């Protein structure tokens, strides 16, 4: 009796495109994830420095106007008490990081119930690009 697993694997590889024994889509996934992580960690590094050294000081002395920033600052200070520039930027950074890791759950629900995987991935990529553009 021949090994069915081997036959099934050979049939699969004959019918599907592979690269180095892996599905071609895996490389697309790898490079997408690689550049997403590169952009996330790059933005994360610069975000807290920008907020502590420029943004918060500018908003507080009135030279910079950011819509909704005072509301966010008041919400965070109601939870943590009065915050100087560095602790406030750390609190905003923590909020940003939590949102980054919680939004995929909402994206999964959106994909499963409403849009489908492909449309949700495209929408997520567009939203990430807009977010990075707005933060740049």
C-alpha positions as CSV (number, residue, x, y, z in Angstrom):
1,X,0.0,0.0,0.0
2,X,1.6,3.3,-1.1
3,X,2.0,6.2,1.3
4,X,-1.0,8.4,0.7
5,X,0.5,11.4,2.3
6,X,3.4,11.4,-0.1
7,X,1.1,11.1,-3.1
8,X,-1.1,13.8,-1.8
9,X,1.9,16.1,-1.2
10,X,3.3,15.4,-4.7
11,X,-0.1,16.1,-6.2
12,X,-0.5,19.3,-4.3
13,X,3.0,20.6,-5.3
14,X,2.2,19.7,-8.9
15,X,-1.1,21.6,-8.9
16,X,0.0,24.7,-6.8
17,X,2.7,27.2,-7.3
18,X,5.5,26.9,-4.7
19,X,8.8,28.6,-4.0
20,X,11.4,26.8,-2.0
21,X,8.7,24.3,-1.0
22,X,6.4,27.0,0.4
23,X,3.2,28.4,-1.1
24,X,3.9,31.6,-3.0
25,X,1.4,33.6,-0.9
26,X,3.6,32.9,2.2
27,X,6.3,35.2,0.8
28,X,3.8,37.9,0.1
29,X,2.6,37.5,3.7
30,X,6.2,37.6,5.0
31,X,7.2,40.7,3.2
32,X,4.0,42.5,4.1
33,X,4.5,41.6,7.8
34,X,8.2,42.6,7.6
35,X,7.4,46.1,6.3
36,X,4.5,46.5,8.6
37,X,6.7,45.7,11.6
38,X,9.5,48.0,10.2
39,X,7.0,50.9,10.0
40,X,5.5,50.2,13.4
41,X,8.8,50.0,15.3
42,X,10.2,53.0,13.4
43,X,7.1,55.1,14.2
44,X,7.0,53.8,17.8
45,X,10.6,55.0,18.4
46,X,10.0,58.5,17.0
47,X,6.5,59.0,18.5
48,X,7.4,59.3,22.2
49,X,10.5,61.5,21.4
50,X,8.3,63.8,19.2
51,X,5.6,64.1,21.8
52,X,7.8,64.7,24.8
53,X,10.2,67.2,23.1
54,X,7.9,69.1,20.7
55,X,4.2,68.4,20.6
56,X,3.1,68.5,24.3
57,X,5.3,71.6,25.0
58,X,3.9,73.3,22.0
59,X,0.3,72.6,22.8
60,X,0.8,73.7,26.4
61,X,2.4,77.0,25.5
62,X,-0.2,77.7,22.7
63,X,2.2,77.5,19.7
64,X,0.7,74.3,18.3
65,X,-3.0,73.5,17.9
66,X,-4.0,69.8,17.8
67,X,-7.8,69.0,17.7
68,X,-8.8,66.7,20.5
69,X,-5.5,66.8,22.3
70,X,-6.7,68.7,25.3
71,X,-9.6,66.2,25.7
72,X,-7.2,63.3,25.5
73,X,-4.9,65.0,28.0
74,X,-7.8,65.6,30.4
75,X,-9.0,62.0,30.2
76,X,-5.5,60.6,30.9
77,X,-4.9,63.1,33.7
78,X,-8.3,62.1,35.3
79,X,-6.9,58.6,35.5
80,X,-3.3,59.3,36.4
81,X,-3.4,62.8,38.0
82,X,-1.4,65.8,36.7
83,X,1.2,64.7,34.1
84,X,4.3,66.4,32.9
85,X,5.3,66.1,29.2
86,X,7.3,62.9,29.6
87,X,4.7,60.9,31.6
88,X,1.9,62.2,29.4
89,X,3.7,61.1,26.2
90,X,4.3,57.7,27.8
91,X,0.6,57.4,28.6
92,X,-0.3,58.3,25.1
93,X,2.3,55.8,23.8
94,X,0.7,53.1,26.0
95,X,-2.7,53.9,24.6
96,X,-1.3,53.8,21.0
97,X,0.3,50.4,21.6
98,X,-2.8,49.0,23.2
99,X,-4.9,50.1,20.2
100,X,-2.4,48.6,17.8
101,X,-2.8,45.2,19.4
102,X,-6.6,45.4,20.0
103,X,-7.7,46.6,16.5
104,X,-6.9,43.3,14.8
105,X,-9.7,41.7,16.9
106,X,-12.1,44.3,15.4
107,X,-10.6,43.7,12.0
108,X,-11.2,39.9,12.3
109,X,-14.8,40.4,13.3
110,X,-15.2,42.8,10.3
111,X,-13.6,40.3,8.0
112,X,-15.6,37.3,9.2
113,X,-19.0,38.9,9.4
114,X,-19.1,41.7,6.8
115,X,-16.3,42.4,4.3
116,X,-14.4,39.2,3.8
117,X,-10.6,38.7,4.1
118,X,-9.3,40.4,1.0
119,X,-11.3,43.6,1.4
120,X,-10.5,43.8,5.1
121,X,-6.7,43.4,4.4
122,X,-6.9,46.2,1.8
123,X,-8.9,48.4,4.1
124,X,-6.4,47.7,6.9
125,X,-3.4,48.6,4.7
126,X,-5.1,51.8,3.6
127,X,-5.8,52.8,7.2
128,X,-2.3,52.0,8.3
129,X,-0.9,54.2,5.4
130,X,-3.2,57.0,6.4
131,X,-2.3,56.7,10.0
132,X,1.5,56.8,9.3
133,X,1.0,59.7,6.9
134,X,-0.9,61.7,9.6
135,X,1.8,60.9,12.2
136,X,4.6,61.9,9.9
